[in-house]
């Protein structure tokens, strides 16, 4: 059996499962309080801190309902990419797969609870609290940028008719 874009589906499923498992752990382990319930792994450097975000990255667009629809649209487009593209390079498969897993993880939160669970808190650099889905999205973007840099679209040229 030849499974098209295997790495795409593997990256998507792995990142989605890790995101869901870690969020379930956070919700069951921490209290949603003000100030936020936190557990320092390395005091003033890295903490687990349970917060919710009704917006997008960096708390942009707080409280807007269309983010759930945007998440759904992004997921549908990415599933189409995985199903319809038979010539994705390895780095593209990983990139689009991680994007799908991250978008689906945060999208599920938005549809089920109306907010995203965040808990990874790098205090050393005062970075906003984030989650595994956010890591997957950034990892996916990095893979796609690397693929574009490494291949410069050359794999697409062999599909063009020769002069």
DOTIKE-762029 format. One record per residue: x, y, z of N, C-alpha, C in turn; residue in three letters. Coordinates in steps of 0.02 Angstrom, whole numbers. Each point is the difference from the previous one (the first is absolute). Layout:
<rec n_px="X" n_py="Y" n_pz="Z" ca_px="X" ca_py="Y" ca_pz="Z" c_px="X" c_py="Y" c_pz="Z" residu="Ala"/>
...
END
This chain:
<rec n_px="42" n_py="-59" n_pz="0" ca_px="-42" ca_py="59" ca_pz="0" c_px="45" c_py="62" c_pz="0" residu="Unk"/>
<rec n_px="-13" n_py="45" n_pz="-46" ca_px="39" ca_py="62" ca_pz="-4" c_px="-41" c_py="56" c_pz="31" residu="Unk"/>
<rec n_px="19" n_py="22" n_pz="59" ca_px="-37" ca_py="52" ca_pz="35" c_px="30" c_py="68" c_pz="-18" residu="Unk"/>
<rec n_px="-38" n_py="40" n_pz="-36" ca_px="23" ca_py="64" ca_pz="-25" c_px="15" c_py="48" c_pz="57" residu="Unk"/>
<rec n_px="58" n_py="32" n_pz="-3" ca_px="21" ca_py="51" ca_pz="48" c_px="-3" c_py="-25" c_pz="72" residu="Unk"/>
<rec n_px="30" n_py="-57" n_pz="11" ca_px="0" ca_py="-32" ca_pz="67" c_px="25" c_py="47" c_pz="54" residu="Unk"/>
<rec n_px="55" n_py="36" n_pz="-12" ca_px="28" ca_py="44" ca_pz="50" c_px="-48" c_py="58" c_pz="17" residu="Unk"/>
<rec n_px="-37" n_py="24" n_pz="-49" ca_px="-52" ca_py="51" ca_pz="12" c_px="-48" c_py="-24" c_pz="54" residu="Unk"/>
<rec n_px="-28" n_py="-59" n_pz="-10" ca_px="-50" ca_py="-26" ca_pz="47" c_px="31" c_py="-17" c_pz="67" residu="Unk"/>
<rec n_px="60" n_py="-25" n_pz="-1" ca_px="35" ca_py="-16" ca_pz="63" c_px="13" c_py="63" c_pz="41" residu="Unk"/>
<rec n_px="25" n_py="53" n_pz="-32" ca_px="13" ca_py="63" ca_pz="35" c_px="-65" c_py="30" c_pz="27" residu="Unk"/>
<rec n_px="-52" n_py="-2" n_pz="-40" ca_px="-65" ca_py="27" ca_pz="21" c_px="-27" c_py="-38" c_pz="61" residu="Unk"/>
<rec n_px="-1" n_py="-65" n_pz="-5" ca_px="-28" ca_py="-41" ca_pz="54" c_px="42" c_py="5" c_pz="64" residu="Unk"/>
<rec n_px="66" n_py="-3" n_pz="-8" ca_px="44" ca_py="4" ca_pz="59" c_px="-8" c_py="67" c_pz="36" residu="Unk"/>
<rec n_px="1" n_py="54" n_pz="-38" ca_px="-6" ca_py="66" ca_pz="33" c_px="-69" c_py="10" c_pz="30" residu="Unk"/>
<rec n_px="-52" n_py="-24" n_pz="-33" ca_px="-67" ca_py="6" ca_pz="28" c_px="-7" c_py="-41" c_pz="64" residu="Unk"/>
<rec n_px="23" n_py="-62" n_pz="0" ca_px="-5" ca_py="-42" ca_pz="60" c_px="40" c_py="29" c_pz="58" residu="Unk"/>
<rec n_px="61" n_py="22" n_pz="-13" ca_px="40" ca_py="30" ca_pz="54" c_px="-33" c_py="63" c_pz="27" residu="Unk"/>
<rec n_px="-28" n_py="41" n_pz="-44" ca_px="-34" ca_py="60" ca_pz="22" c_px="-60" c_py="-17" c_pz="44" residu="Unk"/>
<rec n_px="-41" n_py="-46" n_pz="-23" ca_px="-61" ca_py="-18" ca_pz="39" c_px="19" c_py="-31" c_pz="67" residu="Unk"/>
<rec n_px="49" n_py="-45" n_pz="1" ca_px="19" ca_py="-32" ca_pz="63" c_px="28" c_py="50" c_pz="50" residu="Unk"/>
<rec n_px="42" n_py="46" n_pz="-23" ca_px="28" ca_py="49" ca_pz="47" c_px="-53" c_py="48" c_pz="26" residu="Unk"/>
<rec n_px="-47" n_py="19" n_pz="-42" ca_px="-53" ca_py="45" ca_pz="23" c_px="-47" c_py="-35" c_pz="50" residu="Unk"/>
<rec n_px="-15" n_py="-63" n_pz="-12" ca_px="-40" ca_py="-38" ca_pz="48" c_px="37" c_py="-4" c_pz="67" residu="Unk"/>
<rec n_px="65" n_py="-13" n_pz="-3" ca_px="40" ca_py="-3" ca_pz="62" c_px="-3" c_py="67" c_pz="37" residu="Unk"/>
<rec n_px="8" n_py="55" n_pz="-36" ca_px="-1" ca_py="66" ca_pz="32" c_px="-67" c_py="14" c_pz="32" residu="Unk"/>
<rec n_px="-54" n_py="-12" n_pz="-36" ca_px="-67" ca_py="14" ca_pz="26" c_px="-15" c_py="-43" c_pz="61" residu="Unk"/>
<rec n_px="23" n_py="-62" n_pz="2" ca_px="-12" ca_py="-44" ca_pz="57" c_px="47" c_py="12" c_pz="58" residu="Unk"/>
<rec n_px="58" n_py="31" n_pz="-12" ca_px="51" ca_py="7" ca_pz="51" c_px="-2" c_py="69" c_pz="33" residu="Unk"/>
<rec n_px="-16" n_py="52" n_pz="-38" ca_px="3" ca_py="69" ca_pz="24" c_px="-70" c_py="29" c_pz="9" residu="Unk"/>
<rec n_px="-3" n_py="52" n_pz="41" ca_px="-61" ca_py="39" ca_pz="8" c_px="3" c_py="61" c_pz="-44" residu="Unk"/>
<rec n_px="-55" n_py="19" n_pz="-30" ca_px="-3" ca_py="61" ca_pz="-39" c_px="-16" c_py="57" c_pz="49" residu="Unk"/>
<rec n_px="52" n_py="36" n_pz="21" ca_px="-7" ca_py="51" ca_pz="52" c_px="31" c_py="65" c_pz="-23" residu="Unk"/>
<rec n_px="-15" n_py="53" n_pz="37" ca_px="33" ca_py="65" ca_pz="-8" c_px="30" c_py="18" c_pz="67" residu="Unk"/>
<rec n_px="66" n_py="7" n_pz="6" ca_px="50" ca_py="-10" ca_pz="-52" c_px="4" c_py="-73" c_pz="-21" residu="Unk"/>
<rec n_px="28" n_py="-12" n_pz="-58" ca_px="2" ca_py="-67" ca_pz="-30" c_px="37" c_py="-50" c_pz="43" residu="Unk"/>
<rec n_px="-28" n_py="-61" n_pz="3" ca_px="33" ca_py="-56" ca_pz="34" c_px="63" c_py="-18" c_pz="-40" residu="Unk"/>
<rec n_px="57" n_py="-3" n_pz="35" ca_px="63" ca_py="-12" ca_pz="-35" c_px="42" c_py="-50" c_pz="38" residu="Unk"/>
<rec n_px="42" n_py="-35" n_pz="-36" ca_px="46" ca_py="-49" ca_pz="28" c_px="68" c_py="13" c_pz="-31" residu="Unk"/>
<rec n_px="46" n_py="28" n_pz="39" ca_px="67" ca_py="15" ca_pz="-27" c_px="41" c_py="-63" c_pz="-9" residu="Unk"/>
<rec n_px="23" n_py="-12" n_pz="-60" ca_px="48" ca_py="-54" ca_pz="-11" c_px="70" c_py="26" c_pz="10" residu="Unk"/>
<rec n_px="10" n_py="64" n_pz="-18" ca_px="62" ca_py="36" ca_pz="12" c_px="-21" c_py="71" c_pz="16" residu="Unk"/>
<rec n_px="-2" n_py="16" n_pz="64" ca_px="-28" ca_py="63" ca_pz="23" c_px="26" c_py="60" c_pz="-40" residu="Unk"/>
<rec n_px="-48" n_py="41" n_pz="-20" ca_px="12" ca_py="62" ca_pz="-40" c_px="29" c_py="-13" c_pz="-69" residu="Unk"/>
<rec n_px="2" n_py="-63" n_pz="-21" ca_px="24" ca_py="-16" ca_pz="-68" c_px="-55" c_py="-36" c_pz="-39" residu="Unk"/>
<rec n_px="-23" n_py="-58" n_pz="26" ca_px="-52" ca_py="-39" ca_pz="-35" c_px="-50" c_py="-27" c_pz="51" residu="Unk"/>
<rec n_px="-64" n_py="14" n_pz="-11" ca_px="-54" ca_py="-23" ca_pz="44" c_px="-54" c_py="-33" c_pz="-43" residu="Unk"/>
<rec n_px="-39" n_py="-44" n_pz="32" ca_px="-65" ca_py="-19" ca_pz="-27" c_px="-50" c_py="47" c_pz="32" residu="Unk"/>
<rec n_px="-36" n_py="38" n_pz="-39" ca_px="-47" ca_py="50" ca_pz="25" c_px="-65" c_py="-7" c_pz="-39" residu="Unk"/>
<rec n_px="-54" n_py="-16" n_pz="34" ca_px="-64" ca_py="-12" ca_pz="-33" c_px="-37" c_py="66" c_pz="-11" residu="Unk"/>
<rec n_px="-7" n_py="18" n_pz="-64" ca_px="-39" ca_py="59" ca_pz="-20" c_px="-42" c_py="-20" c_pz="-60" residu="Unk"/>
<rec n_px="-51" n_py="40" n_pz="-13" ca_px="-40" ca_py="-10" ca_pz="-61" c_px="6" c_py="62" c_pz="-43" residu="Unk"/>
<rec n_px="-9" n_py="-11" n_pz="-65" ca_px="7" ca_py="54" ca_pz="-49" c_px="-61" c_py="-4" c_pz="-46" residu="Unk"/>
<rec n_px="-40" n_py="53" n_pz="-1" ca_px="-58" ca_py="2" ca_pz="-44" c_px="18" c_py="30" c_pz="-68" residu="Unk"/>
<rec n_px="63" n_py="17" n_pz="-9" ca_px="22" ca_py="30" ca_pz="-63" c_px="46" c_py="-46" c_pz="-39" residu="Unk"/>
<rec n_px="40" n_py="31" n_pz="-42" ca_px="49" ca_py="-37" ca_pz="-41" c_px="69" c_py="9" c_pz="32" residu="Unk"/>
<rec n_px="52" n_py="-9" n_pz="-40" ca_px="68" ca_py="6" ca_pz="25" c_px="11" c_py="67" c_pz="34" residu="Unk"/>
<rec n_px="37" n_py="0" n_pz="54" ca_px="16" ca_py="60" ca_pz="39" c_px="-63" c_py="35" c_pz="24" residu="Unk"/>
<rec n_px="-55" n_py="-38" n_pz="9" ca_px="-64" ca_py="25" ca_pz="24" c_px="-32" c_py="52" c_pz="-46" residu="Unk"/>
<rec n_px="18" n_py="-2" n_pz="-64" ca_px="-32" ca_py="44" ca_pz="-49" c_px="-72" c_py="-23" c_pz="-12" residu="Unk"/>
<rec n_px="-43" n_py="46" n_pz="-17" ca_px="-70" ca_py="-14" ca_pz="-17" c_px="-38" c_py="-34" c_pz="57" residu="Unk"/>
<rec n_px="9" n_py="23" n_pz="61" ca_px="-33" ca_py="-28" ca_pz="58" c_px="-76" c_py="-1" c_pz="-8" residu="Unk"/>
<rec n_px="-29" n_py="-58" n_pz="13" ca_px="-73" ca_py="-5" ca_pz="4" c_px="-37" c_py="-1" c_pz="-66" residu="Unk"/>
<rec n_px="34" n_py="-5" n_pz="-56" ca_px="-36" ca_py="0" ca_pz="-64" c_px="-18" c_py="-72" c_pz="-19" residu="Unk"/>
<rec n_px="-62" n_py="-8" n_pz="-23" ca_px="-26" ca_py="-67" ca_pz="-14" c_px="25" c_py="-29" c_pz="-66" residu="Unk"/>
<rec n_px="23" n_py="42" n_pz="-46" ca_px="20" ca_py="-25" ca_pz="-66" c_px="64" c_py="-41" c_pz="1" residu="Unk"/>
<rec n_px="38" n_py="2" n_pz="56" ca_px="62" ca_py="-39" ca_pz="3" c_px="-14" c_py="-75" c_pz="-5" residu="Unk"/>
<rec n_px="-56" n_py="-22" n_pz="27" ca_px="-17" ca_py="-72" ca_pz="-4" c_px="-12" c_py="-20" c_pz="-73" residu="Unk"/>
<rec n_px="-32" n_py="45" n_pz="-37" ca_px="-13" ca_py="-14" ca_pz="-71" c_px="65" c_py="2" c_pz="-40" residu="Unk"/>
<rec n_px="44" n_py="46" n_pz="17" ca_px="65" ca_py="4" ca_pz="-33" c_px="40" c_py="-64" c_pz="12" residu="Unk"/>
<rec n_px="-1" n_py="-25" n_pz="62" ca_px="34" ca_py="-63" ca_pz="16" c_px="-27" c_py="-57" c_pz="-43" residu="Unk"/>
<rec n_px="-66" n_py="-3" n_pz="-6" ca_px="-31" ca_py="-53" ca_pz="-40" c_px="19" c_py="6" c_pz="-73" residu="Unk"/>
<rec n_px="-1" n_py="60" n_pz="-27" ca_px="19" ca_py="11" ca_pz="-70" c_px="73" c_py="-20" c_pz="-12" residu="Unk"/>
<rec n_px="45" n_py="21" n_pz="44" ca_px="71" ca_py="-18" ca_pz="-7" c_px="8" c_py="-76" c_pz="2" residu="Unk"/>
<rec n_px="-34" n_py="-33" n_pz="45" ca_px="5" ca_py="-73" ca_pz="4" c_px="-25" c_py="-33" c_pz="-64" residu="Unk"/>
<rec n_px="-56" n_py="23" n_pz="-26" ca_px="-27" ca_py="-29" ca_pz="-62" c_px="47" c_py="10" c_pz="-59" residu="Unk"/>
<rec n_px="29" n_py="59" n_pz="-5" ca_px="48" ca_py="14" ca_pz="-54" c_px="61" c_py="-46" c_pz="7" residu="Unk"/>
<rec n_px="25" n_py="-7" n_pz="61" ca_px="59" ca_py="-42" ca_pz="11" c_px="-14" c_py="-74" c_pz="-12" residu="Unk"/>
<rec n_px="-59" n_py="-24" n_pz="18" ca_px="-18" ca_py="-69" ca_pz="-16" c_px="-1" c_py="-8" c_pz="-76" residu="Unk"/>
<rec n_px="-27" n_py="50" n_pz="-35" ca_px="1" ca_py="-2" ca_pz="-73" c_px="71" c_py="-3" c_pz="-28" residu="Unk"/>
<rec n_px="45" n_py="38" n_pz="31" ca_px="71" ca_py="-2" ca_pz="-21" c_px="27" c_py="-71" c_pz="7" residu="Unk"/>
<rec n_px="-14" n_py="-32" n_pz="56" ca_px="25" ca_py="-68" ca_pz="12" c_px="-31" c_py="-52" c_pz="-45" residu="Unk"/>
<rec n_px="-63" n_py="9" n_pz="-17" ca_px="-34" ca_py="-49" ca_pz="-42" c_px="13" c_py="9" c_pz="-75" residu="Unk"/>
<rec n_px="6" n_py="62" n_pz="-21" ca_px="2" ca_py="14" ca_pz="-72" c_px="69" c_py="8" c_pz="-30" residu="Unk"/>
<rec n_px="50" n_py="11" n_pz="42" ca_px="68" ca_py="9" ca_pz="-26" c_px="39" c_py="-65" c_pz="5" residu="Unk"/>
<rec n_px="15" n_py="-28" n_pz="-56" ca_px="37" ca_py="-63" ca_pz="0" c_px="75" c_py="10" c_pz="-3" residu="Unk"/>
<rec n_px="23" n_py="62" n_pz="-8" ca_px="71" ca_py="13" ca_pz="-10" c_px="30" c_py="45" c_pz="54" residu="Unk"/>
<rec n_px="-25" n_py="-3" n_pz="60" ca_px="28" ca_py="41" ca_pz="54" c_px="68" c_py="-28" c_pz="21" residu="Unk"/>
<rec n_px="47" n_py="45" n_pz="8" ca_px="66" ca_py="-19" ca_pz="26" c_px="-6" c_py="-16" c_pz="74" residu="Unk"/>
<rec n_px="50" n_py="-34" n_pz="26" ca_px="-1" ca_py="-21" ca_pz="70" c_px="-9" c_py="59" c_pz="47" residu="Unk"/>
<rec n_px="37" n_py="55" n_pz="-11" ca_px="-5" ca_py="58" ca_pz="45" c_px="-68" c_py="34" c_pz="-7" residu="Unk"/>
<rec n_px="-29" n_py="-2" n_pz="-60" ca_px="-67" ca_py="28" ca_pz="-9" c_px="-52" c_py="-43" c_pz="36" residu="Unk"/>
<rec n_px="7" n_py="-66" n_pz="-5" ca_px="-46" ca_py="-44" ca_pz="35" c_px="2" c_py="14" c_pz="75" residu="Unk"/>
<rec n_px="60" n_py="4" n_pz="28" ca_px="6" ca_py="14" ca_pz="72" c_px="-29" c_py="68" c_pz="16" residu="Unk"/>
<rec n_px="17" n_py="50" n_pz="-40" ca_px="-24" ca_py="68" ca_pz="13" c_px="-76" c_py="6" c_pz="-1" residu="Unk"/>
<rec n_px="-30" n_py="-24" n_pz="-54" ca_px="-74" ca_py="4" ca_pz="-5" c_px="-33" c_py="-44" c_pz="53" residu="Unk"/>
<rec n_px="31" n_py="-57" n_pz="16" ca_px="-28" ca_py="-44" ca_pz="52" c_px="1" c_py="33" c_pz="69" residu="Unk"/>
<rec n_px="57" n_py="30" n_pz="18" ca_px="3" ca_py="35" ca_pz="64" c_px="-49" c_py="58" c_pz="3" residu="Unk"/>
<rec n_px="-7" n_py="36" n_pz="-56" ca_px="-50" ca_py="54" ca_pz="-2" c_px="-70" c_py="-27" c_pz="12" residu="Unk"/>
<rec n_px="-17" n_py="-56" n_pz="-32" ca_px="-66" ca_py="-30" ca_pz="10" c_px="-10" c_py="-22" c_pz="72" residu="Unk"/>
<rec n_px="49" n_py="-34" n_pz="29" ca_px="-7" ca_py="-22" ca_pz="69" c_px="-9" c_py="58" c_pz="48" residu="Unk"/>
<rec n_px="39" n_py="53" n_pz="-9" ca_px="-6" ca_py="58" ca_pz="44" c_px="-65" c_py="37" c_pz="-9" residu="Unk"/>
<rec n_px="-20" n_py="10" n_pz="-63" ca_px="-64" ca_py="35" ca_pz="-13" c_px="-58" c_py="-41" c_pz="27" residu="Unk"/>
<rec n_px="2" n_py="-66" n_pz="-8" ca_px="-53" ca_py="-43" ca_pz="26" c_px="-2" c_py="1" c_pz="76" residu="Unk"/>
<rec n_px="59" n_py="-2" n_pz="32" ca_px="2" ca_py="1" ca_pz="74" c_px="-31" c_py="62" c_pz="29" residu="Unk"/>
<rec n_px="20" n_py="58" n_pz="-26" ca_px="-29" ca_py="62" ca_pz="26" c_px="-72" c_py="9" c_pz="-24" residu="Unk"/>
<rec n_px="-15" n_py="-25" n_pz="-60" ca_px="-68" ca_py="4" ca_pz="-26" c_px="-49" c_py="-40" c_pz="42" residu="Unk"/>
<rec n_px="21" n_py="-60" n_pz="21" ca_px="-43" ca_py="-40" ca_pz="43" c_px="-16" c_py="38" c_pz="64" residu="Unk"/>
<rec n_px="51" n_py="32" n_pz="30" ca_px="-12" ca_py="41" ca_pz="60" c_px="-52" c_py="54" c_pz="-14" residu="Unk"/>
<rec n_px="9" n_py="35" n_pz="-55" ca_px="-46" ca_py="55" ca_pz="-16" c_px="-72" c_py="-24" c_pz="-9" residu="Unk"/>
<rec n_px="-8" n_py="-57" n_pz="-33" ca_px="-68" ca_py="-26" ca_pz="-12" c_px="-31" c_py="-28" c_pz="63" residu="Unk"/>
<rec n_px="39" n_py="-35" n_pz="41" ca_px="-28" ca_py="-34" ca_pz="59" c_px="-10" c_py="48" c_pz="58" residu="Unk"/>
<rec n_px="49" n_py="43" n_pz="14" ca_px="-3" ca_py="42" ca_pz="60" c_px="-3" c_py="75" c_pz="-14" residu="Unk"/>
<rec n_px="14" n_py="21" n_pz="-61" ca_px="0" ca_py="71" ca_pz="-17" c_px="65" c_py="35" c_pz="17" residu="Unk"/>
<rec n_px="49" n_py="-38" n_pz="23" ca_px="66" ca_py="28" ca_pz="15" c_px="54" c_py="-54" c_pz="-9" residu="Unk"/>
<rec n_px="62" n_py="23" n_pz="-3" ca_px="57" ca_py="-46" ca_pz="-7" c_px="36" c_py="-5" c_pz="67" residu="Unk"/>
<rec n_px="19" n_py="-60" n_pz="18" ca_px="38" ca_py="-12" ca_pz="61" c_px="74" c_py="10" c_pz="-15" residu="Unk"/>
<rec n_px="32" n_py="45" n_pz="37" ca_px="71" ca_py="13" ca_pz="-5" c_px="33" c_py="-16" c_pz="66" residu="Unk"/>
<rec n_px="64" n_py="-22" n_pz="-2" ca_px="31" ca_py="-19" ca_pz="64" c_px="77" c_py="3" c_pz="0" residu="Unk"/>
<rec n_px="32" n_py="6" n_pz="-58" ca_px="73" ca_py="2" ca_pz="-2" c_px="22" c_py="72" c_pz="9" residu="Unk"/>
<rec n_px="37" n_py="13" n_pz="53" ca_px="13" ca_py="69" ca_pz="22" c_px="75" c_py="12" c_pz="7" residu="Unk"/>
<rec n_px="30" n_py="29" n_pz="-53" ca_px="71" ca_py="19" ca_pz="3" c_px="5" c_py="70" c_pz="30" residu="Unk"/>
<rec n_px="14" n_py="4" n_pz="64" ca_px="2" ca_py="64" ca_pz="35" c_px="66" c_py="37" c_pz="-10" residu="Unk"/>
<rec n_px="52" n_py="-35" n_pz="-16" ca_px="66" ca_py="31" ca_pz="-8" c_px="-2" c_py="54" c_pz="-53" residu="Unk"/>
<rec n_px="-38" n_py="-11" n_pz="-53" ca_px="-3" ca_py="49" ca_pz="-54" c_px="-68" c_py="34" c_pz="-4" residu="Unk"/>
<rec n_px="-43" n_py="-10" n_pz="51" ca_px="-66" ca_py="32" ca_pz="3" c_px="-41" c_py="-16" c_pz="-62" residu="Unk"/>
<rec n_px="1" n_py="-62" n_pz="-22" ca_px="-36" ca_py="-22" ca_pz="-59" c_px="-72" c_py="-17" c_pz="20" residu="Unk"/>
<rec n_px="-50" n_py="13" n_pz="-42" ca_px="-68" ca_py="-20" ca_pz="17" c_px="-6" c_py="-75" c_pz="11" residu="Unk"/>
<rec n_px="-44" n_py="-20" n_pz="45" ca_px="-11" ca_py="-71" ca_pz="14" c_px="-30" c_py="-32" c_pz="-63" residu="Unk"/>
<rec n_px="23" n_py="-61" n_pz="-15" ca_px="-21" ca_py="-34" ca_pz="-62" c_px="-11" c_py="-74" c_pz="14" residu="Unk"/>
<rec n_px="-11" n_py="-40" n_pz="-53" ca_px="-15" ca_py="-70" ca_pz="8" c_px="34" c_py="-42" c_pz="-54" residu="Unk"/>
<rec n_px="-11" n_py="-65" n_pz="0" ca_px="32" ca_py="-45" ca_pz="-47" c_px="-24" c_py="13" c_pz="-72" residu="Unk"/>
<rec n_px="-64" n_py="18" n_pz="-8" ca_px="-25" ca_py="17" ca_pz="-67" c_px="38" c_py="59" c_pz="-29" residu="Unk"/>
<rec n_px="14" n_py="49" n_pz="41" ca_px="39" ca_py="58" ca_pz="-24" c_px="70" c_py="-20" c_pz="-21" residu="Unk"/>
<rec n_px="30" n_py="-47" n_pz="36" ca_px="66" ca_py="-25" ca_pz="-19" c_px="-5" c_py="-36" c_pz="-68" residu="Unk"/>
<rec n_px="-52" n_py="-40" n_pz="-9" ca_px="-9" ca_py="-36" ca_pz="-63" c_px="-8" c_py="48" c_pz="-58" residu="Unk"/>
<rec n_px="-39" n_py="53" n_pz="10" ca_px="-10" ca_py="50" ca_pz="-53" c_px="67" c_py="32" c_pz="-19" residu="Unk"/>
<rec n_px="38" n_py="20" n_pz="49" ca_px="65" ca_py="31" ca_pz="-14" c_px="49" c_py="-50" c_pz="-30" residu="Unk"/>
<rec n_px="-1" n_py="-61" n_pz="23" ca_px="42" ca_py="-52" ca_pz="-30" c_px="-19" c_py="-12" c_pz="-73" residu="Unk"/>
<rec n_px="-65" n_py="0" n_pz="-14" ca_px="-24" ca_py="-8" ca_pz="-68" c_px="24" c_py="56" c_pz="-45" residu="Unk"/>
<rec n_px="-5" n_py="62" n_pz="24" ca_px="24" ca_py="57" ca_pz="-39" c_px="75" c_py="-5" c_pz="-12" residu="Unk"/>
<rec n_px="37" n_py="-21" n_pz="50" ca_px="73" ca_py="-8" ca_pz="-8" c_px="16" c_py="-54" c_pz="-52" residu="Unk"/>
<rec n_px="-37" n_py="-55" n_pz="1" ca_px="11" ca_py="-53" ca_pz="-50" c_px="-14" c_py="25" c_pz="-71" residu="Unk"/>
<rec n_px="-54" n_py="39" n_pz="-8" ca_px="-17" ca_py="26" ca_pz="-66" c_px="51" c_py="51" c_pz="-24" residu="Unk"/>
<rec n_px="24" n_py="42" n_pz="45" ca_px="52" ca_py="48" ca_pz="-19" c_px="64" c_py="-36" c_pz="-19" residu="Unk"/>
<rec n_px="18" n_py="-51" n_pz="38" ca_px="60" ca_py="-38" ca_pz="-16" c_px="-7" c_py="-34" c_pz="-68" residu="Unk"/>
<rec n_px="-59" n_py="-28" n_pz="-13" ca_px="-12" ca_py="-33" ca_pz="-64" c_px="6" c_py="50" c_pz="-58" residu="Unk"/>
<rec n_px="-29" n_py="59" n_pz="10" ca_px="3" ca_py="51" ca_pz="-53" c_px="72" c_py="22" c_pz="-11" residu="Unk"/>
<rec n_px="37" n_py="8" n_pz="54" ca_px="70" ca_py="21" ca_pz="-6" c_px="42" c_py="-55" c_pz="-34" residu="Unk"/>
<rec n_px="-11" n_py="-61" n_pz="22" ca_px="41" ca_py="-56" ca_pz="-24" c_px="-15" c_py="-18" c_pz="-73" residu="Unk"/>
<rec n_px="-63" n_py="3" n_pz="-18" ca_px="-19" ca_py="-24" ca_pz="-66" c_px="-17" c_py="57" c_pz="-48" residu="Unk"/>
<rec n_px="-16" n_py="57" n_pz="25" ca_px="-14" ca_py="57" ca_pz="-43" c_px="-50" c_py="-14" c_pz="-55" residu="Unk"/>
<rec n_px="-47" n_py="-46" n_pz="13" ca_px="-51" ca_py="-15" ca_pz="-50" c_px="25" c_py="-46" c_pz="-56" residu="Unk"/>
<rec n_px="61" n_py="-26" n_pz="4" ca_px="28" ca_py="-40" ca_pz="-54" c_px="-40" c_py="-64" c_pz="-13" residu="Unk"/>
<rec n_px="-31" n_py="-29" n_pz="51" ca_px="-37" ca_py="-62" ca_pz="-11" c_px="-63" c_py="12" c_pz="-41" residu="Unk"/>
<rec n_px="-24" n_py="62" n_pz="-3" ca_px="-59" ca_py="16" ca_pz="-39" c_px="17" c_py="5" c_pz="-75" residu="Unk"/>
<rec n_px="62" n_py="16" n_pz="-16" ca_px="20" ca_py="9" ca_pz="-70" c_px="-3" c_py="-65" c_pz="-40" residu="Unk"/>
<rec n_px="11" n_py="-57" n_pz="34" ca_px="-1" ca_py="-62" ca_pz="-39" c_px="-70" c_py="-20" c_pz="-21" residu="Unk"/>
<rec n_px="-52" n_py="36" n_pz="25" ca_px="-68" ca_py="-13" ca_pz="-23" c_px="-17" c_py="41" c_pz="-62" residu="Unk"/>
<rec n_px="40" n_py="50" n_pz="-14" ca_px="-14" ca_py="44" ca_pz="-57" c_px="20" c_py="-35" c_pz="-65" residu="Unk"/>
<rec n_px="-38" n_py="12" n_pz="-54" ca_px="19" ca_py="-30" ca_pz="-63" c_px="66" c_py="28" c_pz="-25" residu="Unk"/>
<rec n_px="39" n_py="-42" n_pz="-32" ca_px="65" ca_py="23" ca_pz="-25" c_px="-11" c_py="38" c_pz="-66" residu="Unk"/>
<rec n_px="44" n_py="51" n_pz="-12" ca_px="-10" ca_py="41" ca_pz="-60" c_px="18" c_py="-37" c_pz="-64" residu="Unk"/>
END
